[in-house]
Amino acid sequence: MHAMQYEFTLPADYDMGVIRSRVARVAHLLDDWDGLGIKTYILRERGVHGSPVNQYGPFYLWNTMEGMNRFLWGGTFQGPVNDFGRPEVRQWTGLAFEEGVAAGSAAAFAVRRRQPVPEGVDLASFMADAAGETARLAAEDGAVLAASVVDTRAWELVHFSLWEGGVDAPLKAEGDVFEVLHLSAPERHLLPRGQQW
């Protein structure tokens, strides 16, 4: 499993309806993409759920590098680049993935928590704890799925989780809260469960 995210931070007075319309128009294009576990079309609005910014930031879990590369270099990614400029595309190696207790429900919220991997920690223990946190999140009421991933260049750990509607996501998982506009999940069933090593 491989994770990827890019973000477009937009002006404070930006009409986020433009993003909603764009997603409604194009999101279906990845609903059957080979190699894609999930793509969450997510945004956060300034002043909502504590967000300081307007931001569109799709988050991906890939089953294959070929699928990701075809998305990035086969022309599809050029659309958002043309519309918003070329973003920094962050990538992480998968640590763990779990389906949530509400796996059959539609995702309404996403929570992303980024944290550094501290100097001097035992890496095996730290990563095992991260995998355990993924399982804990997935077992919470309202959890649709949970994943943990790591960037070994920046030594950054990311926990990413999806939650059904009506759940107070900030109380179930800490981090930045996003609204889910659409979930493409053509190969979600192929994402490996549990710890990835």
URVENCOR-V754261 format. One record per residue. N is the residue number from 1. RES is the residue in one small letter. SS is DSSP state (@ for helix, = for strand, . for the rest). PHI is phi as a letter, one per 20 degrees, with the letter a starting at -180 (999 if undefined). D_LAST is the distance of its C-alpha to the last C-alpha in Angstrom with 2 decimals. Layout:
n=N res=RES ss=SS phi=PHI d_last=D_LAST
n=N res=RES ss=SS phi=PHI d_last=D_LAST
This chain:
n=1 res=m ss=. phi=999 d_last=10.91
n=2 res=h ss== phi=c d_last=13.25
n=3 res=a ss== phi=d d_last=15.74
n=4 res=m ss== phi=b d_last=19.33
n=5 res=q ss== phi=b d_last=22.45
n=6 res=y ss=. phi=c d_last=25.97
n=7 res=e ss=. phi=c d_last=28.82
n=8 res=f ss== phi=d d_last=32.57
n=9 res=t ss== phi=e d_last=34.46
n=10 res=l ss== phi=d d_last=37.92
n=11 res=p ss=. phi=g d_last=41.31
n=12 res=a ss=. phi=g d_last=42.17
n=13 res=d ss=. phi=d d_last=44.80
n=14 res=y ss=. phi=f d_last=42.75
n=15 res=d ss=. phi=f d_last=43.31
n=16 res=m ss=. phi=f d_last=39.88
n=17 res=g ss=@ phi=f d_last=41.57
n=18 res=v ss=@ phi=f d_last=41.19
n=19 res=i ss=@ phi=f d_last=37.38
n=20 res=r ss=@ phi=g d_last=37.66
n=21 res=s ss=@ phi=f d_last=40.02
n=22 res=r ss=@ phi=f d_last=37.87
n=23 res=v ss=@ phi=f d_last=34.80
n=24 res=a ss=@ phi=f d_last=37.09
n=25 res=r ss=@ phi=e d_last=38.35
n=26 res=v ss=@ phi=d d_last=35.22
n=27 res=a ss=@ phi=g d_last=32.13
n=28 res=h ss=@ phi=f d_last=32.59
n=29 res=l ss=@ phi=f d_last=32.00
n=30 res=l ss=@ phi=d d_last=28.20
n=31 res=d ss=. phi=f d_last=28.34
n=32 res=d ss=. phi=c d_last=27.68
n=33 res=w ss=. phi=f d_last=25.78
n=34 res=d ss=. phi=f d_last=23.66
n=35 res=g ss=. phi=n d_last=20.04
n=36 res=l ss== phi=e d_last=20.33
n=37 res=g ss== phi=f d_last=18.36
n=38 res=i ss== phi=b d_last=20.58
n=39 res=k ss== phi=c d_last=23.09
n=40 res=t ss== phi=d d_last=24.76
n=41 res=y ss== phi=e d_last=28.22
n=42 res=i ss== phi=c d_last=28.68
n=43 res=l ss== phi=b d_last=31.44
n=44 res=r ss== phi=c d_last=32.81
n=45 res=e ss=. phi=d d_last=36.50
n=46 res=r ss=. phi=g d_last=38.28
n=47 res=g ss=. phi=n d_last=39.39
n=48 res=v ss=. phi=d d_last=37.28
n=49 res=h ss=. phi=l d_last=34.62
n=50 res=g ss=. phi=m d_last=35.33
n=51 res=s ss=. phi=f d_last=34.47
n=52 res=p ss=. phi=e d_last=36.46
n=53 res=v ss=. phi=c d_last=36.16
n=54 res=n ss== phi=e d_last=36.46
n=55 res=q ss== phi=b d_last=33.24
n=56 res=y ss== phi=d d_last=31.67
n=57 res=g ss=. phi=b d_last=27.93
n=58 res=p ss=. phi=g d_last=26.02
n=59 res=f ss== phi=c d_last=22.26
n=60 res=y ss== phi=c d_last=20.06
n=61 res=l ss== phi=c d_last=16.68
n=62 res=w ss== phi=d d_last=16.55
n=63 res=n ss=. phi=e d_last=15.11
n=64 res=t ss=. phi=c d_last=16.58
n=65 res=m ss=@ phi=f d_last=17.82
n=66 res=e ss=@ phi=f d_last=21.06
n=67 res=g ss=@ phi=f d_last=21.74
n=68 res=m ss=@ phi=f d_last=21.27
n=69 res=n ss=@ phi=f d_last=23.44
n=70 res=r ss=@ phi=f d_last=26.03
n=71 res=f ss=@ phi=f d_last=26.31
n=72 res=l ss=@ phi=f d_last=26.72
n=73 res=w ss=@ phi=d d_last=28.88
n=74 res=g ss=. phi=e d_last=30.50
n=75 res=g ss=. phi=o d_last=32.94
n=76 res=t ss=. phi=f d_last=31.55
n=77 res=f ss=. phi=f d_last=30.39
n=78 res=q ss=@ phi=f d_last=33.90
n=79 res=g ss=@ phi=g d_last=35.36
n=80 res=p ss=@ phi=f d_last=33.95
n=81 res=v ss=@ phi=f d_last=34.49
n=82 res=n ss=@ phi=f d_last=38.12
n=83 res=d ss=@ phi=f d_last=38.61
n=84 res=f ss=@ phi=c d_last=37.03
n=85 res=g ss=. phi=n d_last=36.34
n=86 res=r ss=. phi=e d_last=33.25
n=87 res=p ss=. phi=e d_last=30.59
n=88 res=e ss=. phi=f d_last=27.81
n=89 res=v ss=. phi=d d_last=24.67
n=90 res=r ss== phi=e d_last=21.67
n=91 res=q ss== phi=c d_last=18.17
n=92 res=w ss== phi=c d_last=14.75
n=93 res=t ss== phi=e d_last=11.14
n=94 res=g ss== phi=f d_last=9.32
n=95 res=l ss== phi=d d_last=7.48
n=96 res=a ss== phi=b d_last=8.65
n=97 res=f ss== phi=b d_last=11.56
n=98 res=e ss== phi=b d_last=14.16
n=99 res=e ss== phi=f d_last=17.62
n=100 res=g ss=. phi=e d_last=20.30
n=101 res=v ss=. phi=f d_last=23.16
n=102 res=a ss=. phi=d d_last=25.41
n=103 res=a ss=. phi=g d_last=23.31
n=104 res=g ss=. phi=e d_last=26.55
n=105 res=s ss=. phi=e d_last=28.42
n=106 res=a ss=. phi=f d_last=29.17
n=107 res=a ss== phi=e d_last=27.47
n=108 res=a ss== phi=d d_last=30.16
n=109 res=f ss== phi=c d_last=28.35
n=110 res=a ss== phi=c d_last=25.20
n=111 res=v ss== phi=c d_last=24.17
n=112 res=r ss== phi=c d_last=22.31
n=113 res=r ss== phi=d d_last=21.74
n=114 res=r ss== phi=d d_last=21.11
n=115 res=q ss== phi=b d_last=20.82
n=116 res=p ss== phi=f d_last=20.50
n=117 res=v ss=. phi=e d_last=17.94
n=118 res=p ss=. phi=f d_last=20.69
n=119 res=e ss=. phi=f d_last=21.71
n=120 res=g ss=. phi=n d_last=21.35
n=121 res=v ss=. phi=f d_last=18.50
n=122 res=d ss=. phi=f d_last=15.91
n=123 res=l ss=@ phi=f d_last=12.89
n=124 res=a ss=@ phi=f d_last=10.39
n=125 res=s ss=@ phi=f d_last=12.72
n=126 res=f ss=@ phi=f d_last=13.41
n=127 res=m ss=@ phi=f d_last=10.02
n=128 res=a ss=@ phi=f d_last=9.60
n=129 res=d ss=@ phi=f d_last=13.13
n=130 res=a ss=@ phi=f d_last=12.48
n=131 res=a ss=@ phi=f d_last=10.15
n=132 res=g ss=@ phi=f d_last=13.05
n=133 res=e ss=@ phi=f d_last=15.55
n=134 res=t ss=@ phi=f d_last=14.25
n=135 res=a ss=@ phi=f d_last=14.90
n=136 res=r ss=@ phi=f d_last=18.17
n=137 res=l ss=@ phi=f d_last=19.35
n=138 res=a ss=@ phi=f d_last=18.77
n=139 res=a ss=. phi=e d_last=20.88
n=140 res=e ss=. phi=f d_last=23.76
n=141 res=d ss=. phi=g d_last=26.90
n=142 res=g ss=. phi=n d_last=27.11
n=143 res=a ss== phi=f d_last=23.44
n=144 res=v ss== phi=e d_last=22.83
n=145 res=l ss== phi=a d_last=19.14
n=146 res=a ss== phi=b d_last=16.81
n=147 res=a ss== phi=b d_last=13.99
n=148 res=s ss== phi=c d_last=12.66
n=149 res=v ss== phi=b d_last=12.24
n=150 res=v ss== phi=c d_last=12.99
n=151 res=d ss== phi=d d_last=15.56
n=152 res=t ss=. phi=e d_last=15.23
n=153 res=r ss=. phi=e d_last=18.87
n=154 res=a ss=. phi=e d_last=20.38
n=155 res=w ss=. phi=l d_last=17.76
n=156 res=e ss== phi=c d_last=18.00
n=157 res=l ss== phi=d d_last=15.88
n=158 res=v ss== phi=c d_last=16.95
n=159 res=h ss== phi=d d_last=17.00
n=160 res=f ss== phi=c d_last=18.58
n=161 res=s ss== phi=b d_last=20.20
n=162 res=l ss== phi=d d_last=22.97
n=163 res=w ss== phi=c d_last=25.88
n=164 res=e ss== phi=f d_last=28.79
n=165 res=g ss=. phi=f d_last=32.36
n=166 res=g ss=. phi=n d_last=34.33
n=167 res=v ss=. phi=e d_last=31.46
n=168 res=d ss=. phi=e d_last=32.05
n=169 res=a ss=@ phi=g d_last=28.70
n=170 res=p ss=@ phi=f d_last=29.29
n=171 res=l ss=@ phi=e d_last=29.64
n=172 res=k ss=@ phi=e d_last=26.37
n=173 res=a ss=. phi=b d_last=24.19
n=174 res=e ss=. phi=e d_last=25.25
n=175 res=g ss=. phi=p d_last=25.47
n=176 res=d ss== phi=f d_last=27.34
n=177 res=v ss== phi=d d_last=28.61
n=178 res=f ss== phi=c d_last=29.14
n=179 res=e ss== phi=e d_last=31.08
n=180 res=v ss== phi=e d_last=29.41
n=181 res=l ss== phi=e d_last=31.96
n=182 res=h ss== phi=a d_last=30.09
n=183 res=l ss== phi=c d_last=26.72
n=184 res=s ss== phi=e d_last=26.01
n=185 res=a ss=. phi=b d_last=23.29
n=186 res=p ss=. phi=f d_last=23.81
n=187 res=e ss=. phi=c d_last=20.32
n=188 res=r ss=@ phi=g d_last=19.00
n=189 res=h ss=@ phi=f d_last=18.70
n=190 res=l ss=@ phi=e d_last=16.21
n=191 res=l ss=. phi=f d_last=13.68
n=192 res=p ss=. phi=f d_last=10.50
n=193 res=r ss=. phi=e d_last=10.81
n=194 res=g ss== phi=m d_last=8.97
n=195 res=q ss== phi=f d_last=5.78
n=196 res=q ss=. phi=e d_last=3.80
n=197 res=w ss=. phi=b d_last=0.00
